[in-house]
Amino acid sequence: MSFESITLTTLEGQNVPIKTASTENILVFIFMSPDCPLCISYTKTIMDLHETFHSKNIGFYPVYAGTFHSVEEIMKFQSDYAFNLTGYIDPQYRFCNLVSATITPQAVVMNREGKILYTGAIDDWMYNTGKKKAVIRHHYLQDAIQSILSGQEVVPAQTEPIGCFIEL
């Protein structure tokens, strides 16, 4: 399965080929779950990153893998936490499997051709399940985006996300 063949479903029920889902040059997909405490904690951080980078032709899209959560639950989650991004459902886990997403929240940064430029944690706030640092030292997703914008290689290109397992 290739990037071009993946179709996601909007929260309104429309099937959209991922390749045409947006016009941005860089796509940031964040695998989310409405009942994951860490996803809830990261909604503001993700929205802040969106505000910082949306004018630089970078799109942020939450992806809800599977059918474990209803569309109503997802929409309530987005509304309750002012998570005002276009969300997609990946009902058959095709995109999830293509990019090897296993955890929520997990960021996957891609170019328009579907090449993964970064995948992993948003930052190092959570260093083990249920264990948070007082001070974030590494802003992995933000640094990856800034590297891409500067034409530099993303280092590290992959980190280990910590959070809730994606329900299969």
TACORHU-V846577 format. One record per pair of residues at least 24 apart in sequence whose ideal C-beta (glycine too) atoms are under 10 Angstrom apart, sorted by the first residue. I is the first residue (numbers start at 0). J is the second residue. D is the distance in Angstrom with one decimal. If there is no record, write none. Layout:
I|J|D / I|J|D
This chain:
0|93|6.2 / 0|94|9.1 / 0|96|7.5 / 0|97|5.8 / 1|97|7.8 / 1|113|7.2 / 2|94|8.7 / 2|97|6.8 / 2|98|8.9 / 2|109|7.5 / 2|110|10.0 / 2|111|9.6 / 2|112|7.4 / 2|113|2.7 / 2|114|8.3 / 2|115|9.3 / 3|112|9.0 / 3|113|6.9 / 4|93|8.2 / 4|97|9.1 / 5|89|8.2 / 5|91|9.8 / 5|93|5.4 / 5|94|4.9 / 5|95|9.8 / 5|96|9.7 / 5|97|6.2 / 5|98|9.3 / 5|113|8.4 / 6|87|9.6 / 6|89|9.1 / 6|90|9.6 / 6|91|9.2 / 6|93|7.6 / 6|94|8.7 / 7|60|8.5 / 7|62|6.9 / 7|63|9.6 / 7|86|9.4 / 7|87|3.8 / 7|88|6.7 / 7|89|5.7 / 7|90|8.7 / 7|93|8.6 / 7|94|6.2 / 8|63|9.4 / 8|66|10.0 / 8|70|8.9 / 8|86|9.8 / 8|87|6.5 / 8|88|4.5 / 8|89|7.7 / 8|90|6.1 / 8|91|9.7 / 9|70|9.5 / 9|85|7.2 / 9|86|7.6 / 9|87|6.3 / 9|88|7.8 / 10|61|9.6 / 10|63|8.5 / 10|70|5.6 / 10|71|9.5 / 10|73|6.2 / 10|74|5.9 / 10|77|7.9 / 10|85|8.1 / 10|86|5.2 / 10|87|7.6 / 10|88|7.0 / 11|70|8.4 / 11|74|9.6 / 11|85|10.0 / 11|86|10.0 / 12|70|7.5 / 12|88|9.0 / 13|87|10.0 / 14|88|9.9 / 14|90|9.6 / 15|85|9.7 / 15|87|7.5 / 17|60|9.3 / 17|62|9.6 / 17|87|8.1 / 17|89|9.3 / 17|93|9.2 / 17|94|6.4 / 17|97|9.1 / 17|109|9.1 / 17|113|7.9 / 18|111|7.8 / 18|112|8.9 / 18|113|7.4 / 20|58|8.5 / 20|60|7.3 / 20|85|8.1 / 20|87|7.1 / 21|56|9.8 / 21|57|9.8 / 21|58|4.5 / 21|59|9.7 / 21|60|7.1 / 21|85|8.0 / 21|111|8.8 / 22|56|8.2 / 22|58|7.9 / 22|111|8.9 / 23|52|9.5 / 23|53|8.4 / 23|55|9.0 / 23|56|5.0 / 23|57|5.7 / 23|58|3.7 / 23|59|9.0 / 23|60|9.4 / 23|110|9.8 / 23|111|7.8 / 24|55|8.7 / 24|56|4.7 / 24|57|7.3 / 24|58|8.8 / 24|110|6.9 / 24|111|5.9 / 24|147|9.0 / 24|148|9.7 / 25|52|8.2 / 25|55|8.1 / 25|56|6.9 / 25|57|4.4 / 25|58|7.3 / 25|59|9.8 / 25|108|6.5 / 25|109|7.4 / 25|110|6.3 / 25|111|8.0 / 25|116|7.5 / 25|117|9.9 / 25|143|9.6 / 25|144|7.0 / 25|147|5.9 / 25|148|8.1 / 26|57|7.8 / 26|58|5.3 / 26|59|8.4 / 26|60|6.7 / 26|107|8.3 / 26|108|7.2 / 26|109|4.9 / 26|110|7.6 / 26|111|7.4 / 26|113|8.9 / 26|116|9.6 / 27|52|8.0 / 27|57|6.3 / 27|58|6.6 / 27|59|4.7 / 27|60|7.0 / 27|61|9.7 / 27|84|9.7 / 27|106|6.3 / 27|107|7.5 / 27|108|5.2 / 27|109|8.1 / 27|116|9.7 / 27|117|8.8 / 27|140|7.3 / 27|143|8.9 / 27|144|7.2 / 28|58|9.0 / 28|59|8.2 / 28|60|5.3 / 28|61|7.7 / 28|62|5.1 / 28|87|8.1 / 28|89|9.4 / 28|94|7.6 / 28|95|9.7 / 28|98|7.5 / 28|100|8.2 / 28|105|8.7 / 28|106|7.3 / 28|107|4.6 / 28|108|7.9 / 28|109|7.1 / 28|115|9.9 / 28|118|9.4 / 29|59|6.8 / 29|60|7.2 / 29|61|5.2 / 29|62|6.9 / 29|82|9.8 / 29|84|8.4 / 29|86|9.6 / 29|100|9.7 / 29|103|8.3 / 29|104|5.5 / 29|105|7.2 / 29|106|5.3 / 29|107|7.8 / 29|108|9.8 / 29|121|7.7 / 29|140|8.5 / 30|61|7.8 / 30|62|5.2 / 30|63|7.8 / 30|64|6.1 / 30|89|8.4 / 30|94|9.0 / 30|95|6.8 / 30|98|8.5 / 30|100|4.6 / 30|101|8.5 / 30|102|7.2 / 30|103|5.1 / 30|104|6.4 / 30|105|4.5 / 30|106|8.0 / 30|107|7.3 / 30|118|9.9 / 30|160|8.4 / 30|162|9.0 / 30|163|9.8 / 30|165|6.4 / 31|60|9.8 / 31|61|4.4 / 31|62|6.9 / 31|63|6.0 / 31|64|8.9 / 31|68|9.6 / 31|73|8.4 / 31|76|7.9 / 31|77|9.0 / 31|82|8.1 / 31|84|9.5 / 31|86|7.8 / 31|103|5.4 / 31|104|5.8 / 31|105|8.8 / 31|162|9.5 / 31|163|9.6 / 31|165|9.8 / 32|61|9.7 / 32|63|6.9 / 32|64|8.2 / 32|65|9.3 / 32|67|7.9 / 32|68|6.9 / 32|72|9.7 / 32|73|9.1 / 32|76|8.5 / 32|102|9.4 / 32|103|4.1 / 32|104|8.1 / 32|162|8.2 / 32|163|5.6 / 32|164|9.1 / 32|165|7.3 / 32|166|7.3 / 33|61|9.9 / 33|63|7.5 / 33|67|9.4 / 33|68|5.3 / 33|69|9.2 / 33|71|9.9 / 33|72|5.1 / 33|73|5.7 / 33|74|9.2 / 33|75|7.3 / 33|76|3.6 / 33|77|8.3 / 33|79|8.9 / 33|80|9.2 / 33|82|9.7 / 33|103|9.4 / 34|67|8.9 / 34|68|7.3 / 34|72|7.9 / 34|76|8.1 / 34|103|9.4 / 34|163|7.7 / 34|166|9.3 / 35|76|9.6 / 35|102|8.9 / 35|103|4.8 / 35|104|7.2 / 35|162|5.8 / 35|163|3.8 / 35|164|9.2 / 35|165|9.5 / 35|166|9.8 / 36|129|9.0 / 36|162|8.5 / 36|163|7.7 / 37|102|8.9 / 37|103|7.3 / 37|104|6.1 / 37|120|9.9 / 37|121|9.2 / 37|124|8.8 / 37|125|6.2 / 37|128|9.2 / 37|129|9.4 / 37|131|9.1 / 37|160|9.3 / 37|161|7.5 / 37|162|4.2 / 37|163|6.6 / 38|63|9.8 / 38|76|8.0 / 38|80|8.8 / 38|82|9.1 / 38|103|5.3 / 38|104|5.0 / 38|105|9.9 / 38|162|7.0 / 38|163|7.2 / 39|76|7.8 / 39|79|8.6 / 39|80|6.2 / 39|82|9.2 / 39|104|9.6 / 40|80|9.5 / 40|104|8.9 / 40|124|8.2 / 40|125|8.6 / 40|131|8.6 / 40|162|9.5 / 41|80|9.5 / 41|82|9.5 / 41|103|9.3 / 41|104|5.1 / 41|106|9.6 / 41|120|9.9 / 41|121|5.8 / 41|122|8.8 / 41|124|8.4 / 41|125|9.2 / 41|140|9.9 / 41|162|8.6 / 42|76|8.4 / 42|77|8.4 / 42|79|9.0 / 42|80|4.1 / 42|81|7.3 / 42|82|4.6 / 42|83|9.7 / 42|84|9.3 / 42|104|9.1 / 43|80|7.7 / 43|81|8.0 / 43|82|8.8 / 44|104|9.2 / 44|121|6.2 / 44|122|7.5 / 44|124|8.4 / 44|135|9.3 / 44|138|9.1 / 44|140|8.6 / 44|141|9.0 / 45|80|9.7 / 45|82|7.3 / 45|84|7.5 / 45|104|7.6 / 45|106|8.6 / 45|121|7.2 / 45|140|8.5 / 46|80|8.6 / 46|81|6.9 / 46|82|6.6 / 46|83|7.2 / 46|84|7.5 / 47|141|9.2 / 48|106|9.2 / 48|121|8.1 / 48|138|9.0 / 48|140|6.5 / 48|141|6.1 / 48|144|7.4 / 49|82|9.6 / 49|83|8.6 / 49|84|6.4 / 51|141|7.7 / 51|144|8.5 / 51|145|9.6 / 52|140|9.9 / 52|141|8.5 / 52|144|5.7 / 52|145|8.8 / 52|147|9.9 / 52|148|8.0 / 53|84|9.7 / 55|144|8.2 / 55|145|9.8 / 55|147|9.6 / 55|148|6.1 / 56|148|9.4 / 57|108|8.6 / 57|144|6.3 / 57|147|8.3 / 57|148|8.0 / 58|84|8.7 / 58|85|8.2 / 59|84|5.4 / 59|85|8.6 / 59|106|9.3 / 59|108|10.0 / 59|140|9.8 / 59|144|9.9 / 60|84|6.3 / 60|85|5.9 / 60|86|7.0 / 60|87|6.0 / 60|107|9.8 / 61|85|8.1 / 61|86|4.5 / 61|87|7.3 / 61|88|9.8 / 61|103|9.5 / 61|104|8.7 / 62|86|7.4 / 62|87|5.1 / 62|88|7.6 / 62|89|5.5 / 62|94|6.5 / 62|95|7.4 / 62|98|9.2 / 62|100|7.7 / 62|103|9.3 / 62|105|9.3 / 62|107|8.3 / 62|165|9.8 / 63|87|7.2 / 63|88|5.1 / 63|89|7.1 / 63|90|9.1 / 63|95|9.8 / 63|103|8.6 / 63|165|9.4 / 63|166|10.0 / 64|88|7.9 / 64|89|4.6 / 64|90|8.2 / 64|91|9.2 / 64|92|5.5 / 64|93|9.4 / 64|94|7.6 / 64|95|4.2 / 64|96|9.0 / 64|100|6.8 / 64|101|9.6 / 64|103|8.1 / 64|105|9.8 / 64|165|5.0 / 64|166|7.6 / 64|167|8.3 / 65|89|7.2 / 65|90|6.6 / 65|91|8.2 / 65|92|6.0 / 65|95|7.7 / 65|165|7.0 / 65|166|5.5 / 65|167|6.7 / 66|90|5.2 / 66|91|8.8 / 66|92|9.6 / 66|166|9.1 / 67|165|8.8 / 67|166|4.0 / 67|167|8.6 / 68|166|8.2 / 89|165|9.4 / 92|165|7.8 / 92|166|9.8 / 92|167|6.9 / 95|165|6.3 / 95|167|8.9 / 96|167|9.9 / 99|157|9.6 / 100|160|8.3 / 100|165|6.3 / 101|160|7.6 / 101|162|9.6 / 101|164|6.5 / 101|165|5.8 / 101|167|9.3 / 102|159|8.5 / 102|160|4.1 / 102|161|6.8 / 102|162|4.8 / 102|163|6.8 / 102|164|6.4 / 102|165|6.7 / 103|160|8.1 / 103|162|5.2 / 103|163|5.0 / 103|164|7.9 / 103|165|6.0 / 103|166|9.1 / 104|140|9.6 / 104|160|7.0 / 104|161|9.3 / 104|162|5.6 / 104|163|8.5 / 105|158|9.6 / 105|159|9.7 / 105|160|4.1 / 105|161|9.4 / 105|162|7.2 / 105|163|9.9 / 105|165|8.1 / 106|139|7.7 / 106|140|4.8 / 106|143|8.0 / 106|144|9.6 / 106|158|9.0 / 106|160|7.6 / 107|140|9.9 / 107|160|9.9 / 108|139|9.9 / 108|140|7.2 / 108|143|5.6 / 108|144|6.8 / 108|146|9.9 / 108|147|7.1 / 108|153|7.6 / 108|156|9.2 / 110|147|8.1 / 115|153|9.7 / 115|156|7.9 / 115|157|8.5 / 116|143|6.7 / 116|144|9.0 / 116|146|8.5 / 116|147|5.8 / 116|152|9.1 / 116|153|5.4 / 116|156|6.9 / 117|142|8.8 / 117|143|3.7 / 117|144|8.0 / 117|146|8.3 / 117|147|7.9 / 117|153|4.9 / 117|154|9.6 / 117|155|8.1 / 117|156|5.6 / 117|157|7.2 / 117|158|8.3 / 118|143|9.2 / 118|153|9.8 / 118|155|9.9 / 118|156|7.5 / 118|157|5.3 / 118|158|7.9 / 118|160|8.1 / 119|143|8.8 / 119|155|7.6 / 119|156|8.5 / 119|157|5.3 / 119|158|3.3 / 119|159|6.3 / 119|160|5.2 / 119|161|9.5 / 120|155|10.0 / 120|157|9.6 / 120|158|4.7 / 120|159|6.6 / 120|160|4.7 / 120|161|6.4 / 120|162|8.4 / 121|158|9.2 / 121|160|8.1 / 121|161|10.0 / 121|162|9.5 / 122|158|9.1 / 123|158|8.0 / 123|161|9.1 / 124|161|9.1 / 125|160|8.8 / 125|161|4.6 / 125|162|6.9 / 126|159|10.0 / 126|161|7.2 / 127|161|6.7 / 128|161|6.3 / 128|162|8.1 / 128|163|9.1 / 129|161|9.3 / 130|161|8.6 / 131|161|9.8
